[in-house]
Structure formats: C-alpha cells, structure tokens
Amino acid sequence: MGMLAGLVGMANAINRLTARKVQSLNAPGRHADGGGLYLNVTTSGAKSWIMLYRMNGKRHEMGLGALNSVPLVRARELAAEARQKIAEGINPLHEKRASPSPVPTKAATFAEVAIAYMADRETTWRNAAHRAQWRQTLEVQAAPIWNKAVRDVSTADVLDVLRPMWSTKAETARRIRGRIERIIDAARAAGHCSGDNPARLRGHLDVLLPRQKKLARGHHPAMPRTKLPGFYAYLSFRTEPSAFALRLTILTAARSGEVRGMTWGEVDMAGALWVVPGVRMKGGREHRVPLPAEALSILRHVMPDTPADGDLVFPSRKNTKLSDMVFLMLLRRGGMGEFTVHGFRSTFRDWVDEETDFPGDLAEAALAHLVGDETERAYRRGDALEKRRHLMDSWANFVCADRGAPSTNSIRSL
C-alpha cells in the first residue's frame, strides 16, 4: 500500500517545468517537475536532477545527473523508468547501486562544454550575430584550447590564447578571457573539472599580464564599478539640483556638458527618450538616449508644472547652466575626489566588458562614439535604440543596486 501511495503522489501534476524555466531558475533549492522529479539548484548555482520517492514506508533520493549532461527531456525519461521499476516492486536506487560501475567516459572537452553552454543560452541572447560572435571568438580565437579536455586547460593555455592580443586588441582579449572563464565555471559546476579557474582575472591573470592601456578613454580617472552603487546611493540622499543632474549623468553615461545643457524640449517623457541635438554633441551628430525608469523618476521630480521647451532641466540658482565644478564638489564630499565625472563613462564601458554579454559596438553607440570605418558606417542602419534601451536598463539596475543611506564616512571607506 505504501508503494502504491507513493506512486499516486508522484503521478499528480507532472511536467510542470519548461526548458526555458529550467535555464532561468537560479534560486537555491528543489524545484518540482512532478512525478517525483526535481531540479536541484545549489547555492553555487550548480543544477542537477534528483528523483524522490517512497517504498515500504521509507523515503529515497536518487541522483539522475547534472543539467549540463542530462536535459529536461532525458531527465523525464529517467524518472519514468524509475517509476516503472517502483510499480514492479523494484527499488531503482538499489538496482543502480548493484549494477557494475560504468566504463569511464571520455573527458569532456572545452568545445563540448562551450557548445552546451551556448545552446542553453541561445534563447536569451538578442540576435544571431551575438550567438555567432560567441562561437567565433571561442572556436577561432581560443583555438589552442577548443578541443582540449576542459579539466586539462591550464593557466599557461589561457595565456597562450590571450598574450598575442592582450596589448594590440585589448577589448577583444578582455571579452575572450571573460567567456573562457564562464565556460570553465560551467564545467566546474557540472563536475567536469575542479580547482581554481585558470581564466580568473583578479588575483591571478592580472599579476601575470601587463596592465592594458585604455587609449580611447583618455586620462580621466574612473571610479571602480564596485564603488559606484554605494556612491550612487549617497547621491540619492542629496537634494540639490547638481546631485540630481549627476545621477542622470551616471545613468545615461552621457558627457557632463550634455546633461548640464539639457532642456525640456529635448525630453520625451512618454517615449522615455532624450534627444540631444547635434549642435550640442561632441561629434556634431544627433544622439538619442533611452531613459531607464530611474532616470524618468529623477526628471519627474525636478520637472516644473509648465516647463518651456528652452528651459534648462537642471538650472543653477541663477537660472544658468550648472558649472562642472559642482559635480566635482559632490565627488569630493562623497570621499571620491580622486575620480572625475567623465570617468563614469569609462566605468560604464568597463562594466559592459567585464560583467555583461552586451556587444562592444552597442556600448560604443551608447557613448555616442563612432563605430567602424567610413564604409562600415555607411552600411550600418539606425542607432540600435531598442537594443540600447535594454543595455541602459541593465546599467541602471546595477547602479541602483545599493539603496541604503550611507554616511559620508561609509562612502569614504568603500
């Protein structure tokens, strides 16, 4: 009777999960698919399948494999096989333990893990070009490790990939390093390898490779991205117009002069868009800036009842354009006087490179930089506004991550 009760319980509400949900689930714990099948997510993010059932009044738990090697469809097949054995009075866990050890399988290659990793994420990536870029950078530019067993990839192997381009193609090298690190992290979570990640930058590769030059970003000391959310939280508790203006400058990755000269006629609140005319842009071209929710909230706060198109959004007390010095004073008051306002653009660019999968061209477009040579630009259509909207929404989420009320002293200790 106990065995039948267990089967009845497992038969209810099966196939609750979807392949997409399986990939997006990140909360640690057990997530039921039904029929005794669960996706187990550890605190480190590793995902595996388990089968829970009762026989003869005892509860049993049987592993069915890691998600990377056992997709949802196969996990359901294994669970169905287990339920059939239970119905026949056979304990599948005892049978599994009694069966001879399987012949050792061939070690997973970096390529196999990479292909599985990319396939799992294809539905979340924005376009075919982005998917092709991932494949190209790993298969072609990381060719020395592509067919190597992932457990055998060493620091020396990663350096062999990066050194030829580290100084001459800095952005490409940074992106490839980050992708190699993610693939090896996925391999570790799936049990294909163990130990430290040989592609880790901080405290590892950064002591072996020379510091990269950032020629395109000038000599503007940039606030480290780890300090930015705390500094933004500090600004959020200041009420002077300059604090609101600096917050908008950070959120839009705009030049400070563009924000200080911003007028209400340039703002489309309904369309969540700020259109900076070419006469106010460094490159002389009109620039459309998508406004995330946080930016719109700032604008609503400072908007007068009847704004005129030519009125400044952030006027000084004398109703003139704010001086750049007021931003520098905010940095100093917040204990960040060693950094510059223009440096926030570099912070944004570093965040895109190091913490996201957004293409570099999209980040350059957000900064109103020209991308490619004259011929490439002639074939480039539009300004990728909607793609940039997703980018700036993600940036705003990062910037606003710390909404505590830090004191100036706590800001200084960041």
Backbone torsions as a table, in degrees:
resi	resn	phi	psi	omega
1	MET	NA	-39.8	179.3
2	GLY	-62.0	-39.3	179.5
3	MET	-65.1	-42.3	179.6
4	LEU	-66.0	-38.4	178.2
5	ALA	-62.4	-39.3	178.8
6	GLY	-63.3	-39.4	179.9
7	LEU	-69.7	-38.5	178.7
8	VAL	-61.9	-43.1	179.1
9	GLY	-62.0	-39.1	-178.0
10	MET	-72.9	-23.3	-174.7
11	ALA	-76.4	-16.1	-176.3
12	ASN	-78.8	136.1	170.6
13	ALA	50.6	61.4	176.6
14	ILE	-88.1	169.4	178.9
15	ASN	58.3	48.4	179.4
16	ARG	-78.7	-32.0	-176.2
17	LEU	-84.7	162.7	171.0
18	THR	-124.3	161.9	179.9
19	ALA	-59.5	-37.7	-179.9
20	ARG	-67.7	-42.4	-179.3
21	LYS	-66.7	-37.5	178.4
22	VAL	-57.7	-39.8	-179.4
23	GLN	-73.2	-31.4	-174.5
24	SER	-88.9	-17.7	-179.3
25	LEU	-65.6	124.1	179.4
26	ASN	-126.8	-11.0	-178.3
27	ALA	-69.6	125.5	179.1
28	PRO	-58.6	142.5	179.5
29	GLY	134.4	-170.7	-178.3
30	ARG	-108.3	126.9	-176.3
31	HIS	-114.3	117.3	-171.5
32	ALA	-76.2	133.8	168.9
33	ASP	-99.2	-17.9	-178.1
34	GLY	106.7	159.8	179.1
35	GLY	66.5	22.7	179.8
36	GLY	87.6	-3.6	-178.6
37	LEU	-90.8	132.1	-179.5
38	TYR	-133.0	144.5	168.8
39	LEU	-93.9	119.3	-179.0
40	ASN	-98.8	124.5	179.5
41	VAL	-114.8	121.9	-179.9
42	THR	-86.0	170.1	179.4
43	THR	-65.2	-22.1	178.3
44	SER	-84.2	-7.0	179.9
45	GLY	98.7	-4.7	178.9
46	ALA	-68.1	140.7	-176.9
47	LYS	-122.9	135.2	178.5
48	SER	-149.5	165.1	-178.7
49	TRP	-101.9	140.5	173.8
50	ILE	-134.5	152.9	178.1
51	MET	-117.0	122.6	177.9
52	LEU	-109.6	133.3	179.8
53	TYR	-157.4	166.5	177.9
54	ARG	-122.0	138.4	173.8
55	MET	-140.8	129.9	178.3
56	ASN	55.2	39.9	176.4
57	GLY	79.1	2.0	-179.3
58	LYS	-112.2	143.3	179.2
59	ARG	-90.6	135.2	-179.8
60	HIS	-126.1	150.8	177.6
61	GLU	-132.1	124.7	-177.4
62	MET	-127.0	127.5	176.7
63	GLY	-75.9	140.3	179.9
64	LEU	-115.0	1.2	176.9
65	GLY	117.6	163.4	179.8
66	ALA	-76.7	149.9	-178.8
67	LEU	-58.6	-37.3	-177.7
68	ASN	-61.3	-28.5	-179.0
69	SER	-107.5	-16.0	-179.6
70	VAL	-126.1	98.4	179.1
71	PRO	-70.3	171.3	-176.3
72	LEU	-55.3	-44.9	-177.4
73	VAL	-60.2	-44.6	-178.9
74	ARG	-69.0	-36.6	178.7
75	ALA	-61.7	-39.3	178.1
76	ARG	-66.3	-36.5	177.5
77	GLU	-64.1	-44.1	179.5
78	LEU	-64.6	-39.2	178.5
79	ALA	-65.2	-39.6	178.7
80	ALA	-64.6	-40.3	177.4
81	GLU	-62.2	-39.8	179.8
82	ALA	-66.3	-41.6	179.3
83	ARG	-63.5	-35.6	178.5
84	GLN	-65.1	-41.2	179.1
85	LYS	-64.8	-41.2	179.1
86	ILE	-61.2	-42.0	178.9
87	ALA	-62.0	-29.2	179.4
88	GLU	-88.1	3.1	178.9
89	GLY	83.8	14.2	-179.9
90	ILE	-103.4	129.1	177.3
91	ASN	-82.2	110.0	-175.5
92	PRO	-63.0	-29.2	180.0
93	LEU	-70.0	-42.3	177.1
94	HIS	-63.8	-40.0	179.4
95	GLU	-64.6	-39.2	179.8
96	LYS	-64.4	-42.4	-179.9
97	ARG	-68.3	-31.6	-177.6
98	ALA	-80.7	-20.0	-178.0
99	SER	-71.4	149.0	-179.9
100	PRO	-62.3	150.1	180.0
101	SER	-60.5	136.8	179.8
102	PRO	-66.3	154.0	176.1
103	VAL	-64.3	130.9	-178.8
104	PRO	-51.7	132.1	-179.8
105	THR	-86.4	161.0	178.6
106	LYS	-64.4	138.7	-179.8
107	ALA	-60.9	137.4	179.7
108	ALA	-65.0	138.1	178.0
109	THR	-88.1	162.3	175.6
110	PHE	-57.9	-39.6	-179.6
111	ALA	-61.3	-44.3	-178.1
112	GLU	-63.4	-43.0	179.0
113	VAL	-66.6	-41.8	-178.8
114	ALA	-63.1	-43.9	-179.3
115	ILE	-63.5	-42.7	178.3
116	ALA	-64.5	-41.1	-179.9
117	TYR	-61.9	-46.1	-179.5
118	MET	-67.1	-39.4	179.6
119	ALA	-63.4	-38.2	-179.9
120	ASP	-65.3	-27.5	-173.1
121	ARG	-107.4	1.1	-175.5
122	GLU	-57.8	-36.9	-176.4
123	THR	-71.3	-19.7	-179.0
124	THR	-95.1	-14.6	179.0
125	TRP	-80.0	148.7	-164.5
126	ARG	-75.6	-30.7	-177.4
127	ASN	-157.7	167.8	-177.9
128	ALA	-63.8	-32.9	-179.7
129	ALA	-63.0	-39.1	179.3
130	HIS	-65.9	-41.8	178.3
131	ARG	-63.6	-42.5	179.8
132	ALA	-65.8	-35.0	179.3
133	GLN	-64.3	-42.6	176.9
134	TRP	-57.6	-49.9	-177.4
135	ARG	-62.1	-43.6	-177.3
136	GLN	-64.6	-45.0	-176.8
137	THR	-66.3	-35.3	-178.5
138	LEU	-81.5	-44.2	-175.1
139	GLU	-75.3	-37.2	-175.8
140	VAL	-94.2	-55.0	-174.4
141	GLN	-79.5	-19.8	174.1
142	ALA	-107.0	31.3	-176.5
143	ALA	-54.0	-37.1	-178.5
144	PRO	-58.3	-23.4	-179.2
145	ILE	-114.1	-3.0	-172.7
146	TRP	-55.8	-47.0	-177.2
147	ASN	-100.8	14.1	-179.1
148	LYS	-89.0	146.1	175.0
149	ALA	-56.6	128.9	-173.3
150	VAL	-62.3	-29.7	179.5
151	ARG	-71.1	-16.1	-178.4
152	ASP	-98.9	-3.2	179.7
153	VAL	-68.5	124.0	-175.1
154	SER	-112.1	172.9	175.2
155	THR	-58.9	-40.8	179.2
156	ALA	-60.7	-38.7	178.3
157	ASP	-64.4	-43.5	179.7
158	VAL	-64.3	-40.6	178.0
159	LEU	-63.5	-36.6	177.4
160	ASP	-60.7	-34.0	178.5
161	VAL	-74.0	-43.0	-170.1
162	LEU	-84.7	-36.4	-172.4
163	ARG	-55.8	-42.8	-178.0
164	PRO	-61.0	-21.8	-175.7
165	MET	-118.9	-3.9	-170.4
166	TRP	-59.2	-40.3	-177.5
167	SER	-95.5	-30.0	-174.8
168	THR	-90.9	-29.3	179.5
169	LYS	-132.8	68.2	-170.7
170	ALA	-58.6	-46.7	-176.7
171	GLU	-65.1	-42.4	178.1
172	THR	-61.2	-43.9	-179.4
173	ALA	-62.2	-42.1	179.5
174	ARG	-62.5	-42.4	-177.9
175	ARG	-67.7	-42.7	-179.9
176	ILE	-64.7	-42.0	179.1
177	ARG	-58.7	-45.5	-179.9
178	GLY	-62.0	-38.2	-179.1
179	ARG	-71.8	-39.0	175.6
180	ILE	-61.4	-42.4	179.6
181	GLU	-60.4	-41.5	-178.9
182	ARG	-67.4	-40.2	179.6
183	ILE	-63.8	-43.9	-179.1
184	ILE	-69.3	-34.4	173.8
185	ASP	-60.5	-42.0	178.8
186	ALA	-64.4	-39.5	178.4
187	ALA	-64.0	-39.3	178.4
188	ARG	-65.8	-42.2	179.9
189	ALA	-63.6	-31.6	-179.4
190	ALA	-86.8	-2.6	177.7
191	GLY	85.6	13.0	179.9
192	HIS	-80.4	-19.8	178.9
193	CYS	-156.0	170.9	-178.4
194	SER	-143.9	176.8	179.2
195	GLY	86.2	-172.9	-178.9
196	ASP	-67.2	151.1	177.9
197	ASN	-79.8	118.5	-177.1
198	PRO	-68.0	-11.8	179.5
199	ALA	-98.9	5.0	179.6
200	ARG	-63.6	137.2	-176.8
201	LEU	-87.4	-59.6	-172.1
202	ARG	-66.1	125.0	178.5
203	GLY	72.9	10.8	-178.4
204	HIS	-139.0	-86.3	-178.8
205	LEU	-67.2	-28.4	-177.8
206	ASP	-69.0	-14.3	175.6
207	VAL	-95.0	-6.1	-179.7
208	LEU	-106.8	-26.4	-178.5
209	LEU	-106.5	148.5	178.8
210	PRO	-68.2	153.6	178.0
211	ARG	-64.1	131.6	-178.6
212	GLN	-77.0	140.5	175.5
213	LYS	-80.9	142.5	178.5
214	LYS	-114.7	70.8	-172.6
215	LEU	-62.1	-36.0	-174.3
216	ALA	-73.9	-7.5	-173.3
217	ARG	-110.4	6.3	174.0
218	GLY	67.2	-164.5	-177.6
219	HIS	-108.2	65.4	-179.3
220	HIS	-118.9	101.2	-179.0
221	PRO	-53.1	123.4	-174.7
222	ALA	-104.7	139.0	176.6
223	MET	-66.9	129.9	176.0
224	PRO	-57.1	140.8	-175.1
225	ARG	-63.1	-24.7	178.4
226	THR	-67.2	-24.6	-179.6
227	LYS	-90.1	-17.6	-171.3
228	LEU	-63.6	-46.4	-179.4
229	PRO	-57.5	-38.8	178.4
230	GLY	-66.6	-40.7	178.4
231	PHE	-66.6	-39.2	178.8
232	TYR	-64.6	-38.9	177.1
233	ALA	-61.2	-38.9	176.7
234	TYR	-60.9	-45.6	179.0
235	LEU	-62.2	-32.9	-176.2
236	SER	-64.4	-17.6	-179.6
237	PHE	-104.7	15.1	172.9
238	ARG	-108.0	146.7	-171.1
239	THR	-114.2	-2.4	-179.6
240	GLU	-72.9	151.7	-178.9
241	PRO	-54.1	-35.1	-178.3
242	SER	-63.8	-33.3	178.9
243	ALA	-68.0	-41.5	176.7
244	PHE	-64.0	-40.5	-179.2
245	ALA	-65.9	-40.6	179.8
246	LEU	-68.3	-36.9	176.5
247	ARG	-61.0	-43.0	179.0
248	LEU	-66.6	-35.4	177.5
249	THR	-60.5	-44.3	179.7
250	ILE	-65.7	-46.4	-175.7
251	LEU	-64.0	-33.1	-176.5
252	THR	-97.2	-6.3	-175.8
253	ALA	54.9	31.4	-178.6
254	ALA	-88.2	165.1	171.8
255	ARG	-73.3	146.7	-175.1
256	SER	-61.0	-36.4	179.8
257	GLY	-63.4	-33.1	178.8
258	GLU	-66.8	-38.1	179.4
259	VAL	-75.7	-42.5	-178.7
260	ARG	-63.9	-28.8	178.5
261	GLY	-96.2	6.9	-176.9
262	MET	-63.7	133.2	177.9
263	THR	-117.6	160.5	-178.0
264	TRP	-66.9	-24.1	177.7
265	GLY	-68.4	-16.9	179.0
266	GLU	-88.2	-9.1	-171.9
267	VAL	-103.9	128.9	174.1
268	ASP	-112.4	94.0	-176.5
269	MET	-64.4	-41.2	-178.6
270	ALA	-64.5	-37.3	-179.9
271	GLY	-90.8	2.0	-179.4
272	ALA	50.6	53.2	-173.4
273	LEU	-142.7	140.3	174.2
274	TRP	-120.4	120.3	-178.9
275	VAL	-108.2	110.4	-179.9
276	VAL	-91.2	118.9	-178.0
277	PRO	-65.6	153.9	-177.4
278	GLY	-57.9	-31.2	-177.7
279	VAL	-66.4	-18.1	179.5
280	ARG	-104.3	1.9	-178.6
281	MET	-99.4	145.9	180.0
282	LYS	-58.4	-39.7	-178.3
283	GLY	-88.5	0.1	178.3
284	GLY	74.9	11.7	-179.4
285	ARG	-114.1	142.2	175.3
286	GLU	-57.9	140.7	-178.4
287	HIS	-130.4	121.5	177.9
288	ARG	-94.7	128.5	-175.4
289	VAL	-118.0	115.2	175.8
290	PRO	-70.3	138.3	-175.9
291	LEU	-106.2	114.2	176.0
292	PRO	-69.0	169.3	-175.6
293	ALA	-57.3	-39.0	-180.0
294	GLU	-62.7	-39.4	178.5
295	ALA	-66.1	-41.3	178.3
296	LEU	-63.6	-36.9	178.1
297	SER	-62.3	-40.7	178.0
298	ILE	-63.0	-45.6	-178.2
299	LEU	-64.5	-39.6	177.6
300	ARG	-63.1	-35.7	-178.4
301	HIS	-65.9	-37.8	-175.8
302	VAL	-96.1	-5.9	-175.4
303	MET	-71.3	128.6	174.2
304	PRO	-73.1	169.0	-178.0
305	ASP	-61.1	-41.8	-179.0
306	THR	-131.7	77.2	-178.1
307	PRO	-71.2	136.3	174.2
308	ALA	-88.3	149.2	-176.2
309	ASP	-55.4	-35.8	-176.2
310	GLY	-87.4	-3.2	-179.4
311	ASP	-72.2	140.3	175.5
312	LEU	-68.7	140.7	177.4
313	VAL	-71.7	-36.9	-178.1
314	PHE	-125.2	71.9	-178.4
315	PRO	-75.9	156.2	173.2
316	SER	-77.3	179.6	178.5
317	ARG	-62.9	-26.3	179.2
318	LYS	-91.8	10.9	-179.9
319	ASN	62.5	32.1	174.3
320	THR	-115.7	175.6	-179.8
321	LYS	-67.4	138.0	178.2
322	LEU	-59.9	148.9	174.3
323	SER	-84.5	147.6	177.1
324	ASP	-62.0	-23.0	-178.1
325	MET	-62.7	-30.5	-178.6
326	VAL	-65.5	-30.9	176.9
327	PHE	-70.4	-42.5	179.2
328	LEU	-62.0	-35.9	178.4
329	MET	-66.6	-36.3	176.2
330	LEU	-64.1	-40.2	176.8
331	LEU	-61.6	-43.7	-179.0
332	ARG	-65.9	-43.4	179.6
333	ARG	-63.6	-29.6	178.8
334	GLY	-87.3	8.7	179.6
335	GLY	75.2	19.3	-177.8
336	MET	-120.6	32.7	-175.1
337	GLY	-65.3	-15.4	179.6
338	GLU	-77.8	-7.9	-178.3
339	PHE	-106.8	163.6	-179.1
340	THR	-113.2	160.6	177.7
341	VAL	-66.8	-42.3	179.2
342	HIS	-61.8	-26.1	180.0
343	GLY	-64.0	-18.5	177.8
344	PHE	-63.7	-26.8	176.4
345	ARG	-66.7	-38.0	176.1
346	SER	-68.8	-38.1	177.1
347	THR	-59.8	-43.8	177.1
348	PHE	-59.6	-45.2	-177.6
349	ARG	-66.0	-39.7	177.9
350	ASP	-64.5	-39.3	178.2
351	TRP	-61.0	-43.6	178.6
352	VAL	-60.2	-45.5	-177.3
353	ASP	-66.3	-44.6	-167.9
354	GLU	-93.2	-23.1	-171.2
355	GLU	-125.5	2.2	-178.1
356	THR	-135.6	171.7	174.9
357	ASP	-105.4	9.3	179.2
358	PHE	-66.6	138.9	-179.8
359	PRO	-63.2	148.3	178.8
360	GLY	-61.6	-35.0	179.7
361	ASP	-61.8	-35.0	-179.9
362	LEU	-68.1	-40.7	177.6
363	ALA	-64.3	-40.3	179.0
364	GLU	-64.3	-37.7	177.1
365	ALA	-65.2	-38.0	178.5
366	ALA	-64.5	-30.0	178.6
367	LEU	-87.2	2.7	-178.5
368	ALA	62.1	34.9	175.3
369	HIS	-94.3	148.6	173.0
370	LEU	-71.5	138.0	-179.8
371	VAL	-117.8	127.7	178.7
372	GLY	80.2	175.4	179.2
373	ASP	-84.1	-177.1	-174.9
374	GLU	-60.6	-38.5	-179.6
375	THR	-66.2	-45.4	179.4
376	GLU	-60.7	-40.7	-178.5
377	ARG	-67.9	-29.4	179.0
378	ALA	-65.8	-30.4	-179.6
379	TYR	-92.8	-10.1	-178.8
380	ARG	-78.0	127.1	-176.6
381	ARG	-103.8	131.6	174.1
382	GLY	70.6	-173.8	-178.2
383	ASP	-122.3	19.5	175.6
384	ALA	53.6	42.9	-173.9
385	LEU	-59.3	-49.0	-176.1
386	GLU	-67.4	-35.3	175.8
387	LYS	-66.6	-40.0	178.1
388	ARG	-67.2	-28.0	177.6
389	ARG	-62.9	-43.5	176.4
390	HIS	-62.2	-41.3	179.7
391	LEU	-61.1	-48.4	-176.1
392	MET	-71.9	-28.8	173.3
393	ASP	-64.1	-42.7	179.1
394	SER	-65.5	-40.4	178.1
395	TRP	-62.1	-43.1	179.4
396	ALA	-63.0	-39.2	177.8
397	ASN	-61.7	-39.6	178.6
398	PHE	-67.0	-48.1	-176.7
399	VAL	-60.7	-37.3	-175.2
400	CYS	-92.2	15.9	-174.2
401	ALA	-64.2	-29.6	-177.2
402	ASP	-112.6	99.9	-178.0
403	ARG	-106.6	28.1	173.4
404	GLY	-72.2	-176.6	179.8
405	ALA	-117.0	73.9	-174.8
406	PRO	-69.6	147.6	173.6
407	SER	-81.3	167.8	176.9
408	THR	-60.2	-36.9	179.7
409	ASN	-63.3	-40.4	179.3
410	SER	-68.4	-33.3	176.3
411	ILE	-63.7	-40.7	-178.6
412	ARG	-63.7	-25.9	-177.2
413	SER	-91.4	1.8	-178.6
414	LEU	-60.8	NA	NA
